[in-house]
Amino acid sequence: MKQLHKQASVNQRRDEEIPSNLASTYSPKALKHPRSLPRSINYLFKEQRLLFILVGILIGSTFFILQPTLYRLGPSDPNNPTTSISRSFSTAHDLVPKPTHAKVGRVPVGLGKRRLRIVVTGGAGFVGSHLVDKLLDRGNDVIVIDNFFTGRKDNLVHHFGNPRFELIRHDVVEPILLEVDQIYHLACPASPVHYKYNPVKTIKTNVMGTLNMLGLAKRIGARFLLTSTSEVYGDPLEHPQKETYWGNVNPIGERSCYDEGKRTAETLAMDYHRGADVEVRIARIFNTYGPRMCLDDGRVVSNFVAQAIRRQPLTVYGDGKQTRSFQYVSDLVNGLVALMDGEHVGPFNLGNPGEFTMLELAE
């Protein structure tokens, strides 16, 4: 306690010794006033730094603007790699075509040589594989969709390794998402032997498969071609059949899974065309023959050929007076491509206008 009291008295004496004039003149340090401009701007204005920056930008811009012109105007020196590179870039740029804003799927007549991305369902089959050959020869990119129920990889093996060809194992009864310009829908068993083997599968392919492909065409704006059949006329009473003929059909027969399935597919195509503005084309295919036919598919030409190869008697059903028309597969493919590139919806009969009886064909 004595020590604390002594310290307090010492402090009191020190306060008394401070002159009064010094105590009155003391004041705290004045605060710095903020500068009127930010430090970065003041830095630019000092010593004309801003002027030097602007001059540098001007010189650099002038150099980059005049450099291509100087290269084009200057003499071409084969020993100067810079000049040759600049000239090659300029030439390549000049060759790049100007982009066109054509509506997807709407291919004008005569524009067959434009490179398109095309999907062919059932492209591993008899007709489909020949169509793929044609489309690839035209320089298009082709995607084949097939579940190989009746199609064969052997029909397409010569395209393996082609960068513009793609093969997808898929059943069109299930939806698929692709980006294409055109859709050729051929997927369906086309011979009595095959579509009678699983009739429910056949009509599902005709109905659900067509529905899925039409939905894809609507979604991406692609043009859609349906390969229908002359069987939509049923047991016709008119010969030859015109497209305006409605047919003489049996909706409950053994072949109805194919006949009525194709009729329903045509109905779906026209409904999408009228209701959703989908560009559709409908082809009714008549009897076709040519390479890659399946010898045991039950059709008359293949039956006769198979029996002739095996040196068996040719089988003619009934009185042999039934009439059919026959066309070669390359003619059919040309017709399909022309229909797709044209501006008419159809339906169109694709076949030979001349008909033969089965007896005449056998002879």
C-alpha atoms as a printed R data frame, in Angstrom:
    type eleno elety resid chain resno       x       y        z
1   ATOM     1    CA   MET     A     1   0.000   0.000    0.000
2   ATOM     2    CA   LYS     A     2   2.822   2.401    0.810
3   ATOM     3    CA   GLN     A     3   4.429   1.680   -2.568
4   ATOM     4    CA   LEU     A     4   1.218   2.428   -4.504
5   ATOM     5    CA   HIS     A     5   0.701   5.681   -2.632
6   ATOM     6    CA   LYS     A     6   4.272   6.719   -3.376
7   ATOM     7    CA   GLN     A     7   3.855   6.014   -7.139
8   ATOM     8    CA   ALA     A     8   0.681   8.113   -7.292
9   ATOM     9    CA   SER     A     9   2.409  11.096   -5.701
10  ATOM    10    CA   VAL     A    10   5.272  10.879   -8.212
11  ATOM    11    CA   ASN     A    11   2.829  10.967  -11.131
12  ATOM    12    CA   GLN     A    12   1.113  14.004   -9.622
13  ATOM    13    CA   ARG     A    13   4.390  15.900   -9.436
14  ATOM    14    CA   ARG     A    14   5.191  15.109  -13.105
15  ATOM    15    CA   ASP     A    15   1.858  16.547  -14.184
16  ATOM    16    CA   GLU     A    16   2.518  19.728  -12.304
17  ATOM    17    CA   GLU     A    17   5.925  20.129  -14.013
18  ATOM    18    CA   ILE     A    18   4.422  20.200  -17.624
19  ATOM    19    CA   PRO     A    19   4.203  23.791  -18.868
20  ATOM    20    CA   SER     A    20   0.738  25.113  -19.453
21  ATOM    21    CA   ASN     A    21   1.574  26.521  -22.896
22  ATOM    22    CA   LEU     A    22   2.583  23.037  -24.212
23  ATOM    23    CA   ALA     A    23  -0.576  21.505  -22.920
24  ATOM    24    CA   SER     A    24  -2.706  24.085  -24.678
25  ATOM    25    CA   THR     A    25  -0.932  23.728  -28.101
26  ATOM    26    CA   TYR     A    26  -1.176  19.909  -28.394
27  ATOM    27    CA   SER     A    27  -3.630  18.549  -30.947
28  ATOM    28    CA   PRO     A    28  -4.065  15.090  -32.594
29  ATOM    29    CA   LYS     A    29  -2.575  14.377  -36.069
30  ATOM    30    CA   ALA     A    30  -4.773  15.678  -38.866
31  ATOM    31    CA   LEU     A    31  -6.560  13.056  -40.997
32  ATOM    32    CA   LYS     A    32  -5.566  12.757  -44.645
33  ATOM    33    CA   HIS     A    33  -8.220  13.889  -47.071
34  ATOM    34    CA   PRO     A    34  -9.176  11.262  -49.671
35  ATOM    35    CA   ARG     A    35  -7.878  11.888  -53.136
36  ATOM    36    CA   SER     A    36 -10.334  13.089  -55.685
37  ATOM    37    CA   LEU     A    37  -9.381  10.284  -58.201
38  ATOM    38    CA   PRO     A    38  -8.509   6.613  -57.651
39  ATOM    39    CA   ARG     A    39  -4.836   5.782  -57.343
40  ATOM    40    CA   SER     A    40  -4.821   3.759  -60.611
41  ATOM    41    CA   ILE     A    41  -6.126   6.723  -62.632
42  ATOM    42    CA   ASN     A    42  -3.654   9.110  -61.007
43  ATOM    43    CA   TYR     A    43  -0.908   6.655  -61.921
44  ATOM    44    CA   LEU     A    44  -1.929   6.736  -65.588
45  ATOM    45    CA   PHE     A    45  -1.984  10.530  -65.780
46  ATOM    46    CA   LYS     A    46   1.432  10.954  -64.197
47  ATOM    47    CA   GLU     A    47   4.389  11.207  -66.550
48  ATOM    48    CA   GLN     A    48   2.135  10.784  -69.663
49  ATOM    49    CA   ARG     A    49   1.781   7.040  -69.164
50  ATOM    50    CA   LEU     A    50  -1.700   7.030  -70.751
51  ATOM    51    CA   LEU     A    51  -0.344   8.620  -73.921
52  ATOM    52    CA   PHE     A    52   2.305   5.917  -74.321
53  ATOM    53    CA   ILE     A    53  -0.304   3.167  -73.807
54  ATOM    54    CA   LEU     A    54  -2.593   4.592  -76.499
55  ATOM    55    CA   VAL     A    55   0.289   4.938  -78.945
56  ATOM    56    CA   GLY     A    56   1.273   1.300  -78.336
57  ATOM    57    CA   ILE     A    57  -2.272   0.073  -78.960
58  ATOM    58    CA   LEU     A    58  -2.457   2.069  -82.195
59  ATOM    59    CA   ILE     A    59   0.845   0.658  -83.478
60  ATOM    60    CA   GLY     A    60  -0.151  -2.925  -82.632
61  ATOM    61    CA   SER     A    61  -3.571  -2.604  -84.284
62  ATOM    62    CA   THR     A    62  -2.028  -1.160  -87.435
63  ATOM    63    CA   PHE     A    63   0.441  -4.048  -87.626
64  ATOM    64    CA   PHE     A    64  -2.220  -6.778  -87.342
65  ATOM    65    CA   ILE     A    65  -4.516  -5.048  -89.844
66  ATOM    66    CA   LEU     A    66  -1.842  -4.564  -92.492
67  ATOM    67    CA   GLN     A    67  -0.046  -7.914  -92.067
68  ATOM    68    CA   PRO     A    68  -2.411 -10.087  -94.250
69  ATOM    69    CA   THR     A    69  -2.447  -7.404  -96.941
70  ATOM    70    CA   LEU     A    70   1.342  -7.229  -97.007
71  ATOM    71    CA   TYR     A    71   1.570 -11.022  -97.346
72  ATOM    72    CA   ARG     A    72  -0.859 -11.084 -100.277
73  ATOM    73    CA   LEU     A    73   0.813  -8.135 -102.035
74  ATOM    74    CA   GLY     A    74   4.358  -9.291 -101.451
75  ATOM    75    CA   PRO     A    75   6.204 -11.645 -103.846
76  ATOM    76    CA   SER     A    76   5.799 -15.350 -103.212
77  ATOM    77    CA   ASP     A    77   9.091 -16.741 -102.020
78  ATOM    78    CA   PRO     A    78   9.194 -20.556 -102.088
79  ATOM    79    CA   ASN     A    79  12.049 -20.481  -99.574
80  ATOM    80    CA   ASN     A    80  10.011 -18.421  -97.124
81  ATOM    81    CA   PRO     A    81   7.804 -20.790  -95.089
82  ATOM    82    CA   THR     A    82   5.817 -17.934  -93.564
83  ATOM    83    CA   THR     A    83   4.648 -16.731  -96.972
84  ATOM    84    CA   SER     A    84   3.629 -20.208  -98.141
85  ATOM    85    CA   ILE     A    85   1.683 -20.923  -94.955
86  ATOM    86    CA   SER     A    86  -0.161 -17.619  -95.197
87  ATOM    87    CA   ARG     A    87  -1.062 -18.257  -98.845
88  ATOM    88    CA   SER     A    88  -2.286 -21.783  -98.104
89  ATOM    89    CA   PHE     A    89  -4.528 -20.573  -95.285
90  ATOM    90    CA   SER     A    90  -5.979 -17.873  -97.508
91  ATOM    91    CA   THR     A    91  -6.710 -20.376 -100.275
92  ATOM    92    CA   ALA     A    92  -8.343 -22.859  -97.913
93  ATOM    93    CA   HIS     A    93 -10.507 -20.114  -96.459
94  ATOM    94    CA   ASP     A    94 -11.646 -19.071  -99.917
95  ATOM    95    CA   LEU     A    95 -12.696 -22.658 -100.717
96  ATOM    96    CA   VAL     A    96 -14.983 -22.986  -97.682
97  ATOM    97    CA   PRO     A    97 -18.593 -22.753  -98.939
98  ATOM    98    CA   LYS     A    98 -20.842 -20.129  -97.490
99  ATOM    99    CA   PRO     A    99 -23.313 -21.570  -94.974
100 ATOM   100    CA   THR     A   100 -26.845 -21.985  -96.225
101 ATOM   101    CA   HIS     A   101 -29.896 -21.877  -94.023
102 ATOM   102    CA   ALA     A   102 -32.014 -24.528  -95.733
103 ATOM   103    CA   LYS     A   103 -34.839 -26.028  -93.738
104 ATOM   104    CA   VAL     A   104 -33.991 -29.510  -92.488
105 ATOM   105    CA   GLY     A   105 -35.688 -32.283  -94.414
106 ATOM   106    CA   ARG     A   106 -36.925 -30.123  -97.293
107 ATOM   107    CA   VAL     A   107 -34.694 -31.202 -100.164
108 ATOM   108    CA   PRO     A   108 -35.450 -29.403 -103.438
109 ATOM   109    CA   VAL     A   109 -35.789 -31.419 -106.615
110 ATOM   110    CA   GLY     A   110 -32.444 -32.042 -108.294
111 ATOM   111    CA   LEU     A   111 -30.408 -31.552 -105.126
112 ATOM   112    CA   GLY     A   112 -29.561 -35.231 -104.844
113 ATOM   113    CA   LYS     A   113 -25.809 -34.627 -104.730
114 ATOM   114    CA   ARG     A   114 -25.953 -32.644 -101.493
115 ATOM   115    CA   ARG     A   115 -24.475 -34.697  -98.680
116 ATOM   116    CA   LEU     A   116 -27.251 -35.826  -96.365
117 ATOM   117    CA   ARG     A   117 -27.479 -37.859  -93.192
118 ATOM   118    CA   ILE     A   118 -29.968 -40.665  -93.867
119 ATOM   119    CA   VAL     A   119 -31.345 -43.524  -91.785
120 ATOM   120    CA   VAL     A   120 -32.611 -46.733  -93.406
121 ATOM   121    CA   THR     A   121 -34.665 -49.050  -91.207
122 ATOM   122    CA   GLY     A   122 -34.484 -52.643  -92.352
123 ATOM   123    CA   GLY     A   123 -31.329 -51.747  -94.259
124 ATOM   124    CA   ALA     A   124 -29.846 -55.244  -93.908
125 ATOM   125    CA   GLY     A   125 -32.662 -56.810  -95.920
126 ATOM   126    CA   PHE     A   126 -32.979 -57.545  -99.623
127 ATOM   127    CA   VAL     A   127 -34.253 -54.165 -100.846
128 ATOM   128    CA   GLY     A   128 -32.768 -52.178  -97.962
129 ATOM   129    CA   SER     A   129 -29.194 -53.265  -98.633
130 ATOM   130    CA   HIS     A   130 -29.435 -52.218 -102.289
131 ATOM   131    CA   LEU     A   131 -30.864 -48.871 -101.187
132 ATOM   132    CA   VAL     A   132 -27.901 -48.413  -98.835
133 ATOM   133    CA   ASP     A   133 -25.538 -49.083 -101.757
134 ATOM   134    CA   LYS     A   134 -27.264 -46.392 -103.800
135 ATOM   135    CA   LEU     A   135 -27.257 -43.786 -101.038
136 ATOM   136    CA   LEU     A   136 -23.587 -44.318 -100.201
137 ATOM   137    CA   ASP     A   137 -22.660 -44.089 -103.879
138 ATOM   138    CA   ARG     A   138 -24.314 -40.664 -103.907
139 ATOM   139    CA   GLY     A   139 -21.958 -39.521 -101.143
140 ATOM   140    CA   ASN     A   140 -24.448 -39.500  -98.263
141 ATOM   141    CA   ASP     A   141 -23.935 -40.598  -94.667
142 ATOM   142    CA   VAL     A   142 -26.088 -43.672  -94.019
143 ATOM   143    CA   ILE     A   143 -27.230 -45.180  -90.719
144 ATOM   144    CA   VAL     A   144 -28.791 -48.646  -90.927
145 ATOM   145    CA   ILE     A   145 -31.188 -49.839  -88.231
146 ATOM   146    CA   ASP     A   146 -32.030 -53.546  -88.265
147 ATOM   147    CA   ASN     A   147 -32.877 -56.231  -85.709
148 ATOM   148    CA   PHE     A   148 -31.753 -58.993  -88.134
149 ATOM   149    CA   PHE     A   149 -35.029 -60.894  -87.871
150 ATOM   150    CA   THR     A   150 -34.924 -61.334  -91.644
151 ATOM   151    CA   GLY     A   151 -31.982 -59.095  -92.569
152 ATOM   152    CA   ARG     A   152 -28.404 -60.353  -92.824
153 ATOM   153    CA   LYS     A   153 -25.095 -58.689  -92.056
154 ATOM   154    CA   ASP     A   154 -23.648 -60.366  -95.132
155 ATOM   155    CA   ASN     A   155 -25.686 -57.957  -97.249
156 ATOM   156    CA   LEU     A   156 -23.754 -55.018  -95.769
157 ATOM   157    CA   VAL     A   157 -20.337 -56.479  -95.006
158 ATOM   158    CA   HIS     A   158 -18.778 -54.711  -97.996
159 ATOM   159    CA   HIS     A   159 -19.508 -51.358  -96.298
160 ATOM   160    CA   PHE     A   160 -17.762 -52.198  -93.028
161 ATOM   161    CA   GLY     A   161 -14.912 -49.742  -92.554
162 ATOM   162    CA   ASN     A   162 -16.618 -47.012  -94.575
163 ATOM   163    CA   PRO     A   163 -16.584 -43.875  -92.370
164 ATOM   164    CA   ARG     A   164 -19.911 -42.751  -93.857
165 ATOM   165    CA   PHE     A   165 -21.662 -46.005  -92.918
166 ATOM   166    CA   GLU     A   166 -23.037 -46.960  -89.512
167 ATOM   167    CA   LEU     A   167 -24.942 -50.085  -88.455
168 ATOM   168    CA   ILE     A   168 -27.160 -50.174  -85.359
169 ATOM   169    CA   ARG     A   169 -28.809 -53.351  -84.110
170 ATOM   170    CA   HIS     A   170 -32.175 -52.108  -82.906
171 ATOM   171    CA   ASP     A   171 -35.855 -53.021  -83.109
172 ATOM   172    CA   VAL     A   172 -37.971 -50.125  -84.379
173 ATOM   173    CA   VAL     A   173 -40.782 -51.225  -82.068
174 ATOM   174    CA   GLU     A   174 -38.710 -49.384  -79.450
175 ATOM   175    CA   PRO     A   175 -38.082 -45.625  -79.899
176 ATOM   176    CA   ILE     A   176 -34.668 -44.352  -80.951
177 ATOM   177    CA   LEU     A   177 -33.190 -40.839  -81.029
178 ATOM   178    CA   LEU     A   178 -31.117 -39.778  -84.041
179 ATOM   179    CA   GLU     A   179 -30.338 -36.576  -85.936
180 ATOM   180    CA   VAL     A   180 -30.915 -37.180  -89.649
181 ATOM   181    CA   ASP     A   181 -32.290 -35.430  -92.726
182 ATOM   182    CA   GLN     A   182 -34.238 -38.319  -94.259
183 ATOM   183    CA   ILE     A   183 -35.813 -41.559  -93.021
184 ATOM   184    CA   TYR     A   184 -36.406 -44.549  -95.297
185 ATOM   185    CA   HIS     A   185 -38.694 -46.870  -93.339
186 ATOM   186    CA   LEU     A   186 -38.391 -50.393  -94.776
187 ATOM   187    CA   ALA     A   187 -38.351 -52.420  -91.562
188 ATOM   188    CA   CYS     A   188 -40.870 -55.273  -91.717
189 ATOM   189    CA   PRO     A   189 -40.888 -58.947  -92.702
190 ATOM   190    CA   ALA     A   190 -42.031 -58.940  -96.321
191 ATOM   191    CA   SER     A   191 -42.447 -62.613  -97.201
192 ATOM   192    CA   PRO     A   192 -45.290 -64.937  -96.164
193 ATOM   193    CA   VAL     A   193 -42.888 -67.405  -94.557
194 ATOM   194    CA   HIS     A   194 -41.497 -64.745  -92.246
195 ATOM   195    CA   TYR     A   195 -44.560 -62.714  -91.340
196 ATOM   196    CA   LYS     A   196 -46.689 -65.807  -90.747
197 ATOM   197    CA   TYR     A   197 -44.014 -67.134  -88.386
198 ATOM   198    CA   ASN     A   198 -44.780 -64.331  -85.905
199 ATOM   199    CA   PRO     A   199 -47.870 -62.399  -87.037
200 ATOM   200    CA   VAL     A   200 -48.125 -60.332  -83.848
201 ATOM   201    CA   LYS     A   201 -44.524 -59.202  -84.235
202 ATOM   202    CA   THR     A   202 -45.243 -58.338  -87.868
203 ATOM   203    CA   ILE     A   203 -48.190 -56.072  -87.150
204 ATOM   204    CA   LYS     A   204 -46.363 -54.473  -84.197
205 ATOM   205    CA   THR     A   205 -43.478 -53.627  -86.518
206 ATOM   206    CA   ASN     A   206 -45.879 -52.120  -89.037
207 ATOM   207    CA   VAL     A   207 -47.813 -50.081  -86.477
208 ATOM   208    CA   MET     A   208 -45.489 -49.328  -83.551
209 ATOM   209    CA   GLY     A   209 -42.366 -49.174  -85.700
210 ATOM   210    CA   THR     A   210 -43.983 -46.740  -88.125
211 ATOM   211    CA   LEU     A   211 -45.348 -44.684  -85.232
212 ATOM   212    CA   ASN     A   212 -41.880 -44.389  -83.672
213 ATOM   213    CA   MET     A   213 -40.226 -43.400  -86.942
214 ATOM   214    CA   LEU     A   214 -42.915 -40.823  -87.696
215 ATOM   215    CA   GLY     A   215 -42.462 -39.407  -84.207
216 ATOM   216    CA   LEU     A   216 -38.737 -39.125  -84.868
217 ATOM   217    CA   ALA     A   217 -39.383 -37.391  -88.201
218 ATOM   218    CA   LYS     A   218 -41.705 -34.917  -86.497
219 ATOM   219    CA   ARG     A   219 -39.216 -34.219  -83.703
220 ATOM   220    CA   ILE     A   220 -36.207 -33.512  -85.935
221 ATOM   221    CA   GLY     A   221 -37.950 -32.205  -89.073
222 ATOM   222    CA   ALA     A   222 -36.831 -35.069  -91.323
223 ATOM   223    CA   ARG     A   223 -38.525 -36.234  -94.500
224 ATOM   224    CA   PHE     A   224 -40.098 -39.675  -94.120
225 ATOM   225    CA   LEU     A   225 -40.611 -42.357  -96.780
226 ATOM   226    CA   LEU     A   226 -42.799 -45.378  -96.056
227 ATOM   227    CA   THR     A   227 -42.360 -48.510  -98.138
228 ATOM   228    CA   SER     A   228 -45.847 -49.937  -98.304
229 ATOM   229    CA   THR     A   229 -46.886 -52.845 -100.498
230 ATOM   230    CA   SER     A   230 -49.199 -53.872 -103.301
231 ATOM   231    CA   GLU     A   231 -50.778 -56.188 -100.718
232 ATOM   232    CA   VAL     A   232 -52.818 -53.234  -99.442
233 ATOM   233    CA   TYR     A   233 -55.096 -53.910 -102.440
234 ATOM   234    CA   GLY     A   234 -55.827 -57.366 -101.001
235 ATOM   235    CA   ASP     A   235 -57.325 -59.716 -103.588
236 ATOM   236    CA   PRO     A   236 -57.919 -57.012 -106.190
237 ATOM   237    CA   LEU     A   237 -60.825 -56.986 -108.596
238 ATOM   238    CA   GLU     A   238 -59.107 -54.380 -110.762
239 ATOM   239    CA   HIS     A   239 -56.083 -55.122 -112.956
240 ATOM   240    CA   PRO     A   240 -53.750 -53.335 -113.009
241 ATOM   241    CA   GLN     A   241 -54.443 -51.488 -109.777
242 ATOM   242    CA   LYS     A   242 -54.435 -47.706 -109.716
243 ATOM   243    CA   GLU     A   243 -53.501 -45.721 -106.621
244 ATOM   244    CA   THR     A   244 -57.116 -44.577 -106.325
245 ATOM   245    CA   TYR     A   245 -58.334 -48.176 -105.990
246 ATOM   246    CA   TRP     A   246 -59.210 -48.992 -102.370
247 ATOM   247    CA   GLY     A   247 -58.790 -52.725 -102.724
248 ATOM   248    CA   ASN     A   248 -60.633 -55.909 -101.823
249 ATOM   249    CA   VAL     A   249 -59.270 -56.847  -98.428
250 ATOM   250    CA   ASN     A   250 -59.718 -59.422  -95.688
251 ATOM   251    CA   PRO     A   251 -58.945 -57.995  -92.218
252 ATOM   252    CA   ILE     A   252 -59.001 -61.397  -90.463
253 ATOM   253    CA   GLY     A   253 -57.015 -63.608  -92.840
254 ATOM   254    CA   GLU     A   254 -53.641 -65.232  -92.194
255 ATOM   255    CA   ARG     A   255 -51.892 -62.565  -94.249
256 ATOM   256    CA   SER     A   256 -53.747 -59.680  -92.606
257 ATOM   257    CA   CYS     A   257 -50.931 -59.032  -90.134
258 ATOM   258    CA   TYR     A   258 -48.934 -57.783  -93.117
259 ATOM   259    CA   ASP     A   259 -51.684 -56.374  -95.365
260 ATOM   260    CA   GLU     A   260 -53.620 -54.537  -92.666
261 ATOM   261    CA   GLY     A   261 -50.415 -53.533  -90.917
262 ATOM   262    CA   LYS     A   262 -49.252 -51.722  -94.050
263 ATOM   263    CA   ARG     A   263 -52.669 -50.112  -94.502
264 ATOM   264    CA   THR     A   264 -52.470 -48.837  -90.924
265 ATOM   265    CA   ALA     A   265 -48.942 -47.570  -91.539
266 ATOM   266    CA   GLU     A   266 -50.191 -45.563  -94.524
267 ATOM   267    CA   THR     A   267 -52.969 -44.129  -92.350
268 ATOM   268    CA   LEU     A   268 -50.464 -43.055  -89.696
269 ATOM   269    CA   ALA     A   269 -48.222 -41.448  -92.307
270 ATOM   270    CA   MET     A   270 -51.057 -39.393  -93.767
271 ATOM   271    CA   ASP     A   271 -52.314 -38.390  -90.313
272 ATOM   272    CA   TYR     A   272 -48.846 -37.122  -89.371
273 ATOM   273    CA   HIS     A   273 -48.657 -35.314  -92.698
274 ATOM   274    CA   ARG     A   274 -52.020 -33.594  -92.318
275 ATOM   275    CA   GLY     A   275 -51.950 -33.053  -88.566
276 ATOM   276    CA   ALA     A   276 -48.274 -32.432  -87.783
277 ATOM   277    CA   ASP     A   277 -46.967 -31.163  -91.160
278 ATOM   278    CA   VAL     A   278 -44.485 -34.034  -91.468
279 ATOM   279    CA   GLU     A   279 -43.138 -34.451  -94.988
280 ATOM   280    CA   VAL     A   280 -44.061 -38.001  -95.968
281 ATOM   281    CA   ARG     A   281 -43.718 -40.111  -99.101
282 ATOM   282    CA   ILE     A   282 -45.590 -43.395  -99.622
283 ATOM   283    CA   ALA     A   283 -44.455 -46.087 -102.060
284 ATOM   284    CA   ARG     A   284 -46.476 -49.236 -102.747
285 ATOM   285    CA   ILE     A   285 -43.942 -51.826 -103.838
286 ATOM   286    CA   PHE     A   286 -44.848 -54.635 -106.215
287 ATOM   287    CA   ASN     A   287 -42.978 -57.912 -106.717
288 ATOM   288    CA   THR     A   288 -39.235 -57.381 -106.888
289 ATOM   289    CA   TYR     A   289 -36.372 -59.727 -107.691
290 ATOM   290    CA   GLY     A   290 -32.601 -59.520 -107.855
291 ATOM   291    CA   PRO     A   291 -29.391 -60.374 -105.981
292 ATOM   292    CA   ARG     A   292 -29.512 -61.077 -102.219
293 ATOM   293    CA   MET     A   293 -32.999 -62.541 -102.349
294 ATOM   294    CA   CYS     A   294 -33.670 -65.212  -99.772
295 ATOM   295    CA   LEU     A   295 -34.301 -68.410 -101.712
296 ATOM   296    CA   ASP     A   296 -36.754 -69.810  -99.175
297 ATOM   297    CA   ASP     A   297 -38.840 -66.723  -98.441
298 ATOM   298    CA   GLY     A   298 -41.974 -68.156 -100.057
299 ATOM   299    CA   ARG     A   299 -42.337 -65.638 -102.879
300 ATOM   300    CA   VAL     A   300 -42.943 -66.906 -106.360
301 ATOM   301    CA   VAL     A   301 -39.716 -65.762 -108.029
302 ATOM   302    CA   SER     A   302 -37.485 -67.073 -105.254
303 ATOM   303    CA   ASN     A   303 -39.456 -70.346 -105.167
304 ATOM   304    CA   PHE     A   304 -38.991 -70.889 -108.893
305 ATOM   305    CA   VAL     A   305 -35.289 -69.994 -108.716
306 ATOM   306    CA   ALA     A   306 -34.676 -72.280 -105.734
307 ATOM   307    CA   GLN     A   307 -36.479 -75.189 -107.397
308 ATOM   308    CA   ALA     A   308 -34.612 -74.622 -110.651
309 ATOM   309    CA   ILE     A   309 -31.255 -74.623 -108.833
310 ATOM   310    CA   ARG     A   310 -32.199 -77.858 -107.076
311 ATOM   311    CA   ARG     A   311 -33.499 -79.285 -110.368
312 ATOM   312    CA   GLN     A   312 -36.946 -79.790 -108.930
313 ATOM   313    CA   PRO     A   313 -40.263 -79.377 -110.767
314 ATOM   314    CA   LEU     A   314 -41.644 -75.838 -110.564
315 ATOM   315    CA   THR     A   315 -44.681 -75.598 -108.316
316 ATOM   316    CA   VAL     A   316 -47.617 -73.552 -109.610
317 ATOM   317    CA   TYR     A   317 -50.517 -73.048 -107.204
318 ATOM   318    CA   GLY     A   318 -54.120 -73.047 -108.425
319 ATOM   319    CA   ASP     A   319 -54.765 -72.795 -112.122
320 ATOM   320    CA   GLY     A   320 -51.699 -70.611 -112.657
321 ATOM   321    CA   LYS     A   321 -53.708 -67.755 -114.129
322 ATOM   322    CA   GLN     A   322 -52.986 -65.386 -111.260
323 ATOM   323    CA   THR     A   323 -51.194 -62.318 -112.569
324 ATOM   324    CA   ARG     A   324 -48.229 -60.540 -111.022
325 ATOM   325    CA   SER     A   325 -45.827 -57.824 -112.146
326 ATOM   326    CA   PHE     A   326 -42.086 -58.085 -111.523
327 ATOM   327    CA   GLN     A   327 -39.382 -55.446 -111.371
328 ATOM   328    CA   TYR     A   328 -35.627 -55.587 -110.886
329 ATOM   329    CA   VAL     A   329 -34.356 -54.351 -107.525
330 ATOM   330    CA   SER     A   330 -32.170 -51.564 -108.957
331 ATOM   331    CA   ASP     A   331 -35.206 -50.085 -110.734
332 ATOM   332    CA   LEU     A   332 -37.115 -50.108 -107.457
333 ATOM   333    CA   VAL     A   333 -34.268 -48.389 -105.608
334 ATOM   334    CA   ASN     A   334 -34.088 -45.668 -108.252
335 ATOM   335    CA   GLY     A   335 -37.811 -45.129 -107.842
336 ATOM   336    CA   LEU     A   336 -37.550 -44.857 -104.047
337 ATOM   337    CA   VAL     A   337 -34.770 -42.279 -104.248
338 ATOM   338    CA   ALA     A   338 -36.639 -40.267 -106.887
339 ATOM   339    CA   LEU     A   339 -39.777 -40.303 -104.735
340 ATOM   340    CA   MET     A   340 -37.859 -39.135 -101.667
341 ATOM   341    CA   ASP     A   341 -36.211 -36.290 -103.585
342 ATOM   342    CA   GLY     A   342 -39.459 -35.267 -105.281
343 ATOM   343    CA   GLU     A   343 -42.265 -33.078 -104.021
344 ATOM   344    CA   HIS     A   344 -45.202 -35.501 -104.252
345 ATOM   345    CA   VAL     A   345 -46.600 -37.354 -101.258
346 ATOM   346    CA   GLY     A   346 -48.178 -40.311 -103.011
347 ATOM   347    CA   PRO     A   347 -49.050 -43.081 -102.615
348 ATOM   348    CA   PHE     A   348 -47.290 -44.293 -105.751
349 ATOM   349    CA   ASN     A   349 -47.209 -47.793 -107.188
350 ATOM   350    CA   LEU     A   350 -43.615 -48.849 -107.875
351 ATOM   351    CA   GLY     A   351 -43.529 -51.821 -110.182
352 ATOM   352    CA   ASN     A   352 -43.624 -53.063 -113.726
353 ATOM   353    CA   PRO     A   353 -46.840 -52.089 -115.540
354 ATOM   354    CA   GLY     A   354 -46.750 -55.354 -117.479
355 ATOM   355    CA   GLU     A   355 -48.270 -58.359 -115.685
356 ATOM   356    CA   PHE     A   356 -47.577 -62.053 -116.217
357 ATOM   357    CA   THR     A   357 -49.515 -65.129 -115.206
358 ATOM   358    CA   MET     A   358 -47.779 -67.686 -113.021
359 ATOM   359    CA   LEU     A   359 -47.781 -70.148 -115.908
360 ATOM   360    CA   GLU     A   360 -46.053 -67.604 -118.147
361 ATOM   361    CA   LEU     A   361 -43.473 -66.926 -115.444
362 ATOM   362    CA   ALA     A   362 -42.816 -70.633 -114.960
363 ATOM   363    CA   GLU     A   363 -42.346 -71.124 -118.681
